[in-house]
């Protein structure tokens, strides 16, 4: 096999499709689990198609419309349609990650390493095609980050709006844009961040108002700390295992370079501040879920572009990891 085979789109796509195929449509060959949240998203697709809804429409799941709205246009059963859209969105996210890595002038070897860090990862395998809708917000975070570094304000705002109807985690893009404006001394990004936050609130409010939530006219707010959720998260082995595996190689690489070269890294913090904000913000989002939501590795995954880029920038600066 040629040495450059692994640095080709064909090899990357083969790896990607082999990985996401294993659990496509929640295949229980390796892991036997209930439908979980996927049941709500199946119900969303049925509702949007005007079909009989087999599963309960319940907030916040029914408010995550981007993937299910796209899936409702396909001629397949709801689960298959959701996962076809997941595959398409993940492929688009890979393209934005490639363009983002290329923007930083990383050599070809490191660019391909970054793409494989995303493709050959536990969350891509475990969560990518099981009827969940995280691919939507993941794509918009990747696209929005690319838009920030390419100074494309309209693409950034589009990513925020579409991300808002994908999943709540899109709010992570707002502080990243502010950090970029600070590092570049560009006030326009403060205005774009403020506009993005306003659009986020408007889109979120409209969805809350007009999408049936299964609770009648009672307002439903999630992400509030609650005792039973804390107990559940701290006593569930899956929460620990999926989080550790999803923290993954990008997280380990960041920890390694911080441990070995922390002093040098801190002196250059300003130029990498947006990536720091994205990485830490994603990790803080995961931490907050311990008290307010069902904790698993997806909260690391949707922000993967930040630790991947950051760790590879440090790889270029300090050399590959070693244990001496």
N, C-alpha and C positions, 0 to 999 in steps of 0.2 A: 504493500500500500504506500503511495507517495507520502513523503513527510508533510506535505502541505495539504493533505486530504482533509484534516480536521479544521483547516482554515477556509472552508468553502461553505457556501449556503446549503449545498446538498447534504453535507455531513451534519450540519446544525439542524436542518429540518428533519432528517432521518431520526436523530436523537430526540428531537422534540416530539415527533409523532409517536415514537416508540414509548416514550415516557407517559404522555397523556392518554395513550390508548389503553394502558393497563387498567385504569379505573374509569374509563369512559362510561357514562350513564350509570355511575355508582356500581361498577362491577364488583361483586363481593368475592371474587376468586381469592384475593389475598387478604382483604379486610372486610369483615362482616359488620355492618353498621346500619341503623335505621335511616330513613330518609332525612330525618332532622329538619333543618331549615329549608331543605330543597322542596319539601312538601308545600310550603308557603309560596315558593317561586313558581311551582307547577300551577298552583291555584291562580297566581297572577296572570300567567300566560292564558289560561282558560278564560279568565275574566276579560282580558283584553281582546280575546277572539270572540267574545259573546257566547261562549260555550257554557255548559253546566260546570259549575265549580265544585270539584271533589274535595278540596281542602279549604280550610278556614282562611279568609282574608284578614290578616292581622298586622297592625303596625309593630315594628318599623319595616317589616319585610315587604309589605305591599307598596311602600314608598320608594323602593329601590327599583326603579322602572327601566333603566337604560337597557340592561341585558334582556329583561323579560319583554319589553316593548319590541326590541329587534327580533327576539325569538318568536313572538306572536305572528310575525309576517312570514314565517317559514312553514312549509307544508308537512312538517313531521310532528310526531307526538311531542308534548311539551318538554319532557326531559331531554330528548334528543335535540330539539331545537335550541334549548338553553345551552347545551354543551357545544353545539356547532358554533354558536355565537361566542362562547368562551374561547374556543380554539382560534377563531378569527381575531378576537380582541387581544389574545396573548401574542399572536404573531405580529400584530400591529405594535404591541408594546415592545417586542424584541427589536423591531425596526427603530423605534424612538430611542431605545437604549443604545443601539449601534450608533445612531447619529450623535447621541450625547457623548459617548466615549470618543468618537471621532473628533468632536468639537474640542476636546482637551488635548488633542495632538498626541494621544497615546500611540505607541507603535502597533503594528498589525498584530503582533503576538498577544499583547495585552488586551487589545480590543476583542479579539476572539475569546480570550480567557474570560473576559467580563460577560460575554454572551452565554458562554457555557456555564458560568456561575449561576445565571438565572435559569437556564433550561434544565440543567442537571441538578436540580435542587429538590429537597423534600416537599416544599409546598406546591411547586409546579406539578409534581407527581401526585400528591395527596389531595389537593384541593382544586386542581385545574379544571377537571371535567366531571364533577360529581353533582351538578345541578345547583351549585352555589353561584353567586353573581359578583364575586370579588374582582373578576377580570375587568369589569367595567371601570371601577374606581382605580384599579392598578394602571390601566391604560391611560386614564386621564391624569394621574399623578406623573407618569412617565412623560406624557405629551406636554403637560404643563411645565415640568422641569426643563425639558428641551426648549420650550417656548421662552422661558425666562432667560436661559443662557444665550439664546439666539435673539433676544430682545424683540420678540414678536408678541406685542401686547394683546392683539386680537385673538391669537391662538391660545394665549394664557387664559383670557376671559371665557373663551369657548370651552376650554378644558374644565374650568371651574363650574360653569353652568351644567354641562353634561355630567361632570363628576358629582354634582349635587343630587341629580336624579339617579345616580349609580349607587352611591353609598356615602355615609356621613364623613368618612375619613378624608374626603377631598379637601376639607378645611386646612389640612396640613400644608397645602400649597401657599396659603396666604402669608404665613411667617417666612417661608422660603423666599417669596417675592420681596418682602420687606428687607430681608437680609441681603439680597442681591442689590437692591437699591442703595443700601448702606455701603456695601463694599465698593460699588461703582460710583458712589456719590451722584446718583441719578434719581432725582425727585420724582420722575415720571413713574417709577415703580412703586412709590408710596401711593400715588393716585390710583394706579392699576390694582394694587393690593386692596385699597379701600373700595374700589368699584367691584372687585371680585367678592369681597365680603358682603357688600350690599346685594349683589346678584345671588350669592349663596343664600342669604336670608330670605330674599323674595321668592326664589325658586322653591326653597324648603317650605315656606309658608303656603304657597300655592298648592304644592303637593299635599300638605297637611289638610288644606281646606277642601280639596276637590276629589281626593282619592279615598274610597271607602276603606275604613280601618278595622271593621269588625267589632268596634266598640260603640257603635251608634254615634251620637253627637258628643261623646265624652272625649276631651283632648287627651292624647296619650304622649307622654314624654318618656324617652328611654335614656340610658346612660346616667341614671341616677344611682349613687351608691346605696346598696341595700344588703341587709345582713345575710339573707339566705343565699344570695349570689356569692358573697365573700366565702361563706362556708363551702359552697359547692365547688368553687374554683380551687380552693386550697386543699380539698380532699379528693380531687379528681386527678388520677394519674395521667390521663390523656392531656390535661392542661399542661403538665410539666413536660411530658415527652414531646408533644407536638411543638411546644414553644422552643425547647432546646434544639430540636432538629431544624426548625424554621429559622432560628437565629443564624444557624448555618455557617458555612465557610466565610461569607462576607463579614458577618459579625465577628467571627474568630480572627480573621485577618486584621480588622480594625483594632481589636483588643491587643493583638500581638504588636502591631506597630506603635500603638499608644504606650505599651509597656516598655518597648525597647528604645523608642525615639521620642518619648513624650515631650521632653524639653524642646527639642528642635521643632516638633510639630506645633507646639504652642506659639512659637515665635512667628509662625506663618499662618496663624489662625484666620486672619482677616480675609485673605484671598479664597479660603475654603469655607467661609462661614455659612453660605447657603446649604452646602452639603452637610455640614455639621448640624444645622438646624433641622434639615430633613431627616437625618439619621436619628438624632436625639428625640425629635418630635415623634417619629414612628415608634421608638422604644417607649417613650412616655405614654403614648396612646395605648400600647400593649399593657403597660403597668396600670393604667387607670381602669382597664377592663377587668382587672383582678377584683375590683370592688363594685363594678357596675354592669358587666356584660359577661357573656360566655367566652372565657379566655381560651384561645388556641393560637396556633402559629400564623394564621392569616394576617394578623395585625403587623407582624414583621414583614410579611411578603409584599403587601401592597406598596411599601416604601423601599423595596429592595434596590431601586436604582441609586439611592444615596450611599449606602455602605459599599455597594459594588464599585461605584466610581471613586469614592474616597479611598478605599483600600488599594485600588490599582494606581491611583496617583501616588500614594505612599510607596507602593512597590517600585514604581519608576524612580522615585527619589532616593530610596534607601536600599533597593535591591530585594531579591526574593527572600522569603523567610528562611532562617536557618536557626539551629538550636545550639550553636556554640557560644 
